[in-house]
Amino acid sequence: MMIDGPLFFTPDFGFYAPLRYTLIDMNLNNGLGKVTANKIGMSEPDTLNGGQITAVRHANGRDWWVMVQKLFEGTYLKYRLTPEGLIFDHYQTIGETLENAVGQAVFSPDGQWYAFYGNWDLWPYKTGLYLYRFDRCTGLLSEPLFKQYEDGIEASGAAISPNSRFLYVSQWDKVLQYDLLAPDILASETVVAEYDGFLDERGYPTRFYKFLLAPDGRLYGNIPNYNSRYLHVIDQPDLPGDSCNLIQHAVFLPTYNIWSLPNVPFYRLYDEPGSPCDTLNSVGTKTFSPSRTAALRVWPVPAADVLYFSAEGDWSGTADLWLFDGLGRAVLTRPGLQIAPVATVRLDGLPAGAYHYVLRQQGRVVKTGKVIRTP
């Protein structure tokens, strides 16, 4: 199922007409899928905020909550996705009045938090953070927090760490971190990165926009306002402050991206044991465990002009790096590389192509692999 809404624009803002959905049967078309019912409109005639459709699994481990925001009101529409289809469940009015904000909405991986951050108005822009507790059984928001920021911030986004402790807010030229376990969450604000002035191959700036939690447990962020081939990475988002290790323009994409990242829910959350809604007794509880089988990580692949080597877990000491070309010739060596938490290796002077790397510690090979340098 794909859930969206037709987007309309006026001279002052964009908004969605009532929600709709499309059914796709993935068993058809040789596994590629085929649309079986297109653009089915929901019965609620509300005009919606221009974006921020998001979902989280219900406490019963089977159904899903789908939540959207009403235009210019502090009202949320809650839908239930069940085996019978997408069904409207209830309205809830809570917290500050919602502006028509372009930005990002996200549930925490444990389903206990809902955050919405965005900018509104024409220049000078205004931005604000809406933060709530969320009950996966009832679908109700509670304990609202709101913070409005200084005028003039353009792009904006929000993401929550895999351990559901840290909220990240991107603000055009900086990224903020909030501790969701702090007694005063808004007072825990920490700046974890500021735009470093980097320009891409066409001379465009690579500032901060939206962030997405990936299956590897890292947060990847795209670039606002321009087509770009770069992504930022928060390498250790479960750690506080600078130790989260936000690496700017770390991934070089094979093609250009603009404005958006995939809008997908967190699939590794299941039933909530002990909840009144945990009545199916057939799903089982799983927690998020990032897929990191090796103690060492080498990225991005492909790489443009920089490779990053990072150590995870209880790694200590240095490592020696050898990089070999396709003929087995050593083209780069870096003895005594300090890879905890991360080391930067420049590829200046190396032609585009495939290379093989070897990392040794005290004469023992600890990791090998292939990397590709792009033109």
C-alpha positions as CSV (number, residue, x, y, z in Angstrom):
1,M,0.0,0.0,0.0
2,M,1.2,3.5,-0.8
3,I,-0.4,6.4,1.2
4,D,-0.3,10.0,-0.1
5,G,-2.4,13.0,-0.9
6,P,-2.7,15.3,-3.9
7,L,-0.6,18.4,-3.3
8,F,-1.9,21.9,-4.2
9,F,-0.2,25.2,-4.1
10,T,-1.4,28.8,-3.5
11,P,0.9,31.9,-3.7
12,D,1.5,31.5,0.1
13,F,1.7,27.8,0.9
14,G,1.2,24.2,-0.2
15,F,-1.4,21.8,1.2
16,Y,-2.8,18.3,0.8
17,A,-6.3,17.5,-0.1
18,P,-7.8,14.5,1.8
19,L,-5.7,11.5,2.3
20,R,-5.8,8.7,-0.3
21,Y,-4.1,5.3,-0.8
22,T,-3.1,3.0,-3.6
23,L,-3.0,-0.8,-3.4
24,I,-0.1,-2.7,-5.0
25,D,0.0,-6.5,-5.3
26,M,3.7,-7.5,-5.1
27,N,2.9,-11.1,-6.3
28,L,2.1,-9.8,-9.7
29,N,4.4,-8.7,-12.6
30,N,7.1,-11.2,-11.8
31,G,7.6,-9.8,-8.3
32,L,7.9,-6.2,-9.4
33,G,4.3,-5.4,-8.3
34,K,1.2,-4.1,-10.0
35,V,-1.3,-1.4,-9.0
36,T,-4.7,-3.1,-8.3
37,A,-6.6,-0.1,-7.0
38,N,-5.5,3.5,-7.6
39,K,-5.9,6.7,-5.5
40,I,-8.7,5.6,-3.2
41,G,-9.9,8.6,-1.3
42,M,-10.6,8.6,2.4
43,S,-13.9,9.8,3.7
44,E,-12.5,12.6,5.9
45,P,-12.7,15.8,3.9
46,D,-10.0,17.6,5.8
47,T,-7.3,19.8,4.2
48,L,-4.0,18.6,5.4
49,N,-0.6,20.0,6.1
50,G,1.7,19.8,3.1
51,G,3.7,16.7,4.1
52,Q,4.8,14.8,7.2
53,I,2.7,11.6,6.7
54,T,4.3,9.0,9.0
55,A,3.5,5.7,10.5
56,V,4.3,3.4,13.5
57,R,3.4,-0.1,14.3
58,H,0.4,-0.6,16.6
59,A,1.0,-2.2,20.1
60,N,-0.7,-5.4,18.9
61,G,2.3,-6.0,16.6
62,R,0.1,-6.4,13.5
63,D,-1.7,-3.1,12.7
64,W,-0.2,0.3,12.0
65,W,-1.0,3.8,13.1
66,V,-0.8,6.3,10.2
67,M,-0.8,10.0,11.3
68,V,-1.2,13.2,9.4
69,Q,-1.8,16.8,10.5
70,K,-4.7,19.1,9.7
71,L,-3.8,22.4,8.0
72,F,-3.4,25.4,10.4
73,E,-4.7,23.5,13.4
74,G,-3.2,21.6,16.3
75,T,-5.2,18.6,15.2
76,Y,-3.9,15.2,14.2
77,L,-5.8,12.6,12.1
78,K,-5.1,9.0,13.2
79,Y,-5.7,6.1,10.8
80,R,-5.4,2.3,11.5
81,L,-4.0,0.1,8.8
82,T,-5.4,-3.4,9.5
83,P,-6.0,-6.6,7.4
84,E,-9.3,-5.0,6.4
85,G,-7.6,-1.8,5.0
86,L,-6.9,1.7,6.0
87,I,-9.6,3.0,8.4
88,F,-10.0,6.4,10.1
89,D,-9.8,6.0,13.9
90,H,-9.9,9.4,15.6
91,Y,-9.0,13.1,15.7
92,Q,-6.8,14.5,18.5
93,T,-6.3,18.2,19.1
94,I,-3.3,18.8,21.4
95,G,-0.3,21.2,21.8
96,E,0.5,24.3,19.8
97,T,-1.4,25.3,16.7
98,L,0.3,23.7,13.7
99,E,1.6,25.9,11.0
100,N,1.8,24.7,7.4
101,A,5.3,23.6,7.9
102,V,7.6,22.0,5.3
103,G,9.9,19.7,7.1
104,Q,9.9,16.2,8.6
105,A,7.9,14.1,11.0
106,V,9.2,10.9,12.7
107,F,8.4,8.3,15.3
108,S,11.2,7.0,17.5
109,P,12.2,3.4,16.9
110,D,10.6,2.3,20.2
111,G,7.4,4.0,19.2
112,Q,7.3,6.2,22.4
113,W,8.0,9.6,20.8
114,Y,6.7,11.6,17.9
115,A,8.6,14.6,16.7
116,F,7.7,17.1,14.0
117,Y,10.0,19.9,12.9
118,G,9.6,22.3,10.0
119,N,9.6,25.9,8.7
120,W,6.7,28.0,7.6
121,D,5.9,31.5,6.2
122,L,7.6,33.3,3.4
123,W,10.9,35.1,4.1
124,P,11.9,35.5,6.9
125,Y,11.0,31.8,7.6
126,K,9.9,30.7,11.0
127,T,10.8,27.2,12.4
128,G,9.5,25.1,15.3
129,L,9.8,21.7,17.0
130,Y,6.7,19.8,18.1
131,L,7.5,16.9,20.4
132,Y,5.1,14.4,22.1
133,R,4.9,11.2,23.9
134,F,3.0,8.5,22.0
135,D,0.9,5.6,23.1
136,R,1.0,2.8,20.5
137,C,-2.1,1.1,22.0
138,T,-4.5,4.1,22.0
139,G,-2.8,6.2,19.4
140,L,-2.9,9.2,21.7
141,L,-0.3,11.9,21.9
142,S,0.6,13.4,25.3
143,E,3.1,15.7,27.2
144,P,3.5,18.3,24.4
145,L,6.6,20.3,24.0
146,F,7.2,23.1,21.6
147,K,10.1,25.4,20.7
148,Q,10.2,28.1,18.1
149,Y,13.6,29.0,16.7
150,E,15.0,32.2,15.2
151,D,13.6,33.5,12.0
152,G,15.4,33.0,8.7
153,I,16.2,29.2,8.9
154,E,15.2,27.6,5.6
155,A,15.5,23.8,5.3
156,S,14.8,21.6,8.3
157,G,14.4,18.0,9.3
158,A,14.3,15.6,12.3
159,A,15.4,12.1,13.1
160,I,15.7,10.0,16.3
161,S,18.6,7.7,17.2
162,P,18.3,3.8,17.1
163,N,18.2,3.7,20.9
164,S,15.4,6.3,20.9
165,R,17.3,8.5,23.2
166,F,18.6,11.4,21.0
167,L,16.5,13.6,18.8
168,Y,18.4,15.3,15.9
169,V,17.1,18.6,14.4
170,S,18.7,20.0,11.2
171,Q,18.6,23.7,10.7
172,W,20.1,24.6,7.4
173,D,23.7,25.3,8.6
174,K,23.8,23.4,11.8
175,V,22.5,20.2,13.5
176,L,21.1,20.1,17.1
177,Q,20.9,17.1,19.4
178,Y,18.3,16.7,22.3
179,D,18.4,14.1,25.0
180,L,14.9,12.6,25.3
181,L,15.9,11.2,28.8
182,A,16.9,14.6,30.2
183,P,14.7,16.1,32.9
184,D,14.4,19.2,30.7
185,I,14.6,18.0,27.1
186,L,14.6,21.4,25.4
187,A,17.4,22.6,27.8
188,S,19.6,19.7,26.7
189,E,20.1,21.2,23.3
190,T,23.6,20.7,21.9
191,V,25.1,21.8,18.6
192,V,26.7,18.7,17.1
193,A,27.7,20.1,13.7
194,E,27.9,23.3,11.8
195,Y,28.2,23.6,8.0
196,D,31.8,23.4,7.0
197,G,31.6,25.5,3.9
198,F,32.2,22.6,1.5
199,L,31.0,23.1,-2.1
200,D,30.2,20.3,-4.5
201,E,31.7,19.8,-8.0
202,R,29.4,22.5,-9.4
203,G,30.1,25.0,-6.6
204,Y,26.9,24.5,-4.6
205,P,26.8,24.4,-0.8
206,T,26.1,21.1,1.0
207,R,24.1,22.3,4.0
208,F,21.7,20.1,6.1
209,Y,18.2,19.1,5.3
210,K,16.3,15.8,6.2
211,F,17.8,12.8,7.9
212,L,16.8,9.1,7.7
213,L,17.6,6.2,10.0
214,A,19.1,3.4,7.9
215,P,19.2,-0.4,8.6
216,D,22.9,-0.1,9.5
217,G,22.0,2.1,12.5
218,R,23.3,5.3,11.1
219,L,21.5,8.5,10.1
220,Y,21.9,9.8,6.5
221,G,21.1,13.3,5.6
222,N,20.5,15.0,2.2
223,I,21.2,18.4,0.9
224,P,18.7,21.3,0.6
225,N,17.9,23.6,-2.3
226,Y,20.1,22.0,-5.0
227,N,20.5,18.8,-6.9
228,S,23.4,17.1,-5.1
229,R,25.3,13.8,-5.1
230,Y,26.3,14.0,-1.4
231,L,24.8,12.7,1.8
232,H,25.9,13.5,5.4
233,V,26.2,10.7,7.9
234,I,25.8,10.6,11.7
235,D,28.0,7.6,12.3
236,Q,27.2,7.0,16.0
237,P,23.8,8.5,16.6
238,D,23.3,6.7,20.0
239,L,26.1,8.7,21.5
240,P,25.8,12.2,23.1
241,G,27.3,15.4,21.8
242,D,30.2,15.5,19.4
243,S,30.8,11.7,19.9
244,C,27.8,11.1,17.6
245,N,30.4,11.8,14.9
246,L,28.5,13.7,12.2
247,I,30.6,13.5,9.0
248,Q,29.6,16.0,6.4
249,H,29.4,15.2,2.6
250,A,30.5,11.6,3.5
251,V,28.7,9.6,0.8
252,F,29.0,10.4,-2.9
253,L,25.9,9.1,-4.7
254,P,25.9,7.6,-8.3
255,T,23.3,10.2,-9.3
256,Y,21.7,13.5,-8.1
257,N,19.1,13.8,-5.4
258,I,17.0,16.8,-4.4
259,W,14.6,17.6,-1.6
260,S,13.6,14.2,-0.3
261,L,14.7,10.9,1.2
262,P,12.5,7.7,1.3
263,N,9.6,8.1,3.7
264,V,9.5,4.7,5.3
265,P,8.3,3.5,8.8
266,F,10.5,1.6,11.2
267,Y,9.8,-2.0,10.5
268,R,11.7,-3.6,13.4
269,L,9.2,-2.6,16.1
270,Y,6.6,-5.3,16.9
271,D,4.1,-5.9,19.7
272,E,4.3,-4.3,23.1
273,P,4.3,-6.9,25.9
274,G,2.0,-6.2,28.7
275,S,0.0,-3.6,26.7
276,P,-3.8,-4.0,26.8
277,C,-3.5,-4.2,23.0
278,D,-1.1,-7.1,22.9
279,T,-3.8,-9.6,22.3
280,L,-2.7,-11.4,19.1
281,N,0.0,-13.6,20.8
282,S,1.5,-14.4,17.5
283,V,4.1,-11.8,16.5
284,G,6.8,-11.8,19.2
285,T,8.8,-8.9,20.4
286,K,11.9,-7.7,18.6
287,T,14.2,-4.8,19.4
288,F,16.4,-2.8,17.0
289,S,19.9,-4.2,16.7
290,P,21.9,-2.5,13.9
291,S,23.4,-4.8,11.3
292,R,27.1,-4.4,12.1
293,T,29.0,-7.7,12.0
294,A,32.5,-6.3,11.7
295,A,34.4,-4.3,14.3
296,L,35.7,-2.1,11.5
297,R,33.9,-0.2,8.8
298,V,35.2,1.4,5.6
299,W,33.0,3.8,3.7
300,P,31.6,5.3,1.5
301,V,31.6,2.9,-1.4
302,P,31.9,4.3,-4.0
303,A,34.1,7.1,-2.8
304,A,34.9,10.4,-4.4
305,D,38.1,11.9,-2.9
306,V,37.9,10.6,0.7
307,L,37.6,7.2,2.5
308,Y,36.6,6.9,6.1
309,F,37.8,4.0,8.4
310,S,35.9,3.7,11.7
311,A,36.2,1.4,14.6
312,E,33.2,0.0,16.6
313,G,32.9,-1.7,20.0
314,D,36.0,-2.2,22.2
315,W,38.6,-1.5,19.5
316,S,41.9,0.0,20.7
317,G,45.2,0.8,19.1
318,T,46.2,1.7,15.6
319,A,46.1,-0.2,12.3
320,D,48.3,-0.2,9.2
321,L,46.6,0.4,5.8
322,W,47.6,-0.8,2.3
323,L,45.6,0.0,-0.8
324,F,46.3,-2.0,-3.9
325,D,45.3,-1.4,-7.5
326,G,43.9,-4.0,-10.0
327,L,47.4,-5.3,-10.8
328,G,48.2,-5.9,-7.1
329,R,50.5,-2.9,-6.8
330,A,50.5,-1.0,-3.5
331,V,49.4,2.6,-4.4
332,L,48.8,4.0,-0.9
333,T,50.0,3.1,2.6
334,R,49.1,4.6,5.9
335,P,50.9,3.1,8.9
336,G,49.7,3.7,12.4
337,L,46.2,4.8,11.4
338,Q,44.1,5.9,14.3
339,I,40.7,4.6,13.4
340,A,38.9,5.0,16.7
341,P,36.4,6.6,16.3
342,V,37.2,7.5,12.7
343,A,40.1,8.2,10.4
344,T,40.1,10.1,7.1
345,V,42.2,8.9,4.1
346,R,42.4,11.1,1.1
347,L,42.5,9.5,-2.4
348,D,44.2,12.5,-4.2
349,G,46.2,11.4,-7.2
350,L,44.6,8.0,-7.6
351,P,42.8,7.4,-10.9
352,A,39.1,6.3,-10.9
353,G,38.7,2.5,-10.6
354,A,38.5,-0.4,-8.2
355,Y,41.0,-0.9,-5.4
356,H,41.6,-3.6,-2.7
357,Y,42.4,-2.6,0.8
358,V,44.1,-4.5,3.7
359,L,44.1,-3.4,7.3
360,R,46.6,-5.0,9.7
361,Q,47.1,-4.7,13.4
362,Q,50.3,-5.9,14.9
363,G,51.0,-7.9,11.7
364,R,47.5,-9.6,11.7
365,V,45.0,-8.9,9.0
366,V,41.9,-7.6,10.6
367,K,39.9,-6.5,7.6
368,T,40.0,-6.6,3.8
369,G,37.7,-5.5,1.1
370,K,37.1,-3.6,-2.2
371,V,36.5,0.1,-2.7
372,I,35.8,2.1,-5.8
373,R,36.9,5.6,-6.6
374,T,34.6,7.6,-8.8
375,P,35.9,10.2,-11.4
